[in-house]
Amino acid sequence: MERPKLGLIVREPYASYIVDGKKTWEIRKRVARHRGPLGIVSRGLLIGQADLVGVEGPFSVEELLPHFAKHLAEEAFLRAYAQGEPLYAWVLENAFRYEKPLFVPRRPGRVMFVDLTETFEEG
């Protein structure tokens, strides 16, 4: 399978939940225009990938609570992250973890997405 050209920075433990197939909704404050393969980047490493197939929402925190099994985010975390603003569920499918993570060089200004054209074998 071809490696994605775009990566999404996700904090742990959520990044691992995604690539291990346990988390199918990534909660974000914005709508994503991208569809297709998306690398999952955590702690400077490309650890796996998933297909971003759509976006649902906007949701309030209360509306997201019944969907815990999809996003795995506790209510306190959702409230702190949302700060009263609506949230969106980025719908992920076909996730998998790479056998060997790839190093993603740091670049100033990377907050959500990273260009994955420069990734290297770790070690």
N, C-alpha and C positions, 0 to 999 in steps of 0.2 A: 504494500500500500504506500502511496506517495505521501511524503511528509508535508504538512500544511505550511503555507507561507506566512500565515498570521497566527500569533499566539495570544492567549488571554492570560493575564496575570491573576492567579487565584491563591489566596492564603490557605494555609493548612488549618484544619484537617480537610477542608472542603475540596482542595485540589485532588487529594487522594481519593476522596469519596467519588469524585467524578470519574477518574480514570479506572477505578475499580468497579464502576457500574452501579454504585449505590445511590448516587445523586443524579437526577435527570433534569432538574431545574436549577439554573444558576441565577440567583436573585441580584438584579442590578437596578440602578436608578434611571437608566436610559434604555431606549429601544435600540436594538442592534440592527443594522442594515445588512451585515454580512450573513450569508448562508453558505453552508458547506463545511469542509474540514477546518477545525480550529485546534491549534496546539494548546495544551494546558501547561502553563509555566508556573513553577513554584520555587521560591528560594534560588532563583537564578538558573534553574534547570528545566528543560523541556521534558516532562515526565510521562507524557502520553498525549492522546488526542481524542476528540469527539466531533461528531457532526452537529453543527448548530442548524436546526431545522425550522425554527420559528420562535416567535416571541408572543407571550400571553400577558394580558394586563391592559391598563394599569390596575394594580391591586393595593388595597390598604393592608396594613399588618394584620388586621382582623380577618380579612379575606384570605390571606396566605396561611393562617394557622391550620385550617383543616387539611392542607396539602403538605404537612410536615414530611411525610414519607418521600416526597419528590425533592424537597429542597434541604431537608435536614438542619435547618437553622432554628435555633431556639427563639422564643418570643422576645426575650431581652435583647438579643443580638439584632433581630429585625427592627425593633423599635429604635435602638441606638443608631443603626445604619440609616434608616429611613428619615429620621429627624422630622417626622410629620409629613413627608413628601410621598407620593405614590411610588410603588415599586413594580418592576417588570420581571417576568420569569422567562429566561432564555432557555428554550427547550433543546435538550441535548440527547442524542442517540448514538449508538454504535461506538461507545467509549471503550478505550483500552489503554493499558499501561505499557510503556516501552520496556523491553527487557533491560536496556541500558539507557539511563537518562542522558540527555545531551546538554552541554553547557551553552547558555545564552549570554553573550557579552552584555555588560551593563551599558546603557546609553542614557544620557540626561533626558528627563522629561517623560520617561516611560511610566505610565500610571496604570493603564488598563490593557492596552494592546502592545504587542511587540512584533517587529519584523523578524521572521525566522529564517531569512535567507542566509544569516550568519549564525550557524550553530555548529558546535564542535563536540567530538567525542570527549567525555570527561576522563581526566587522568593523565 
